[in-house]
């Protein structure tokens, strides 16, 4: 598993969004990855999901971050 936050964030995205975010400048990718990590840390609901399926929790957090970003 990658320890790079951007790599982990990109891996949590669905393929369509992964390509779109991967094409963005590195600084923007890092900002989104930081928001994703904060989402994972702050949301108790994701903690429960993480116990059942860490990839599902990461994917849900990524979806939420992109939803906020894209409106």
Secondary structure, 3 states (H helix, E strand, C coil): CCCCHHHHHHHHCCHHHHHHHHCCCHHHHHHHHHHHHHHHHHCHHHHHHHHHCHHHHHHHHHHHHHHHHHC
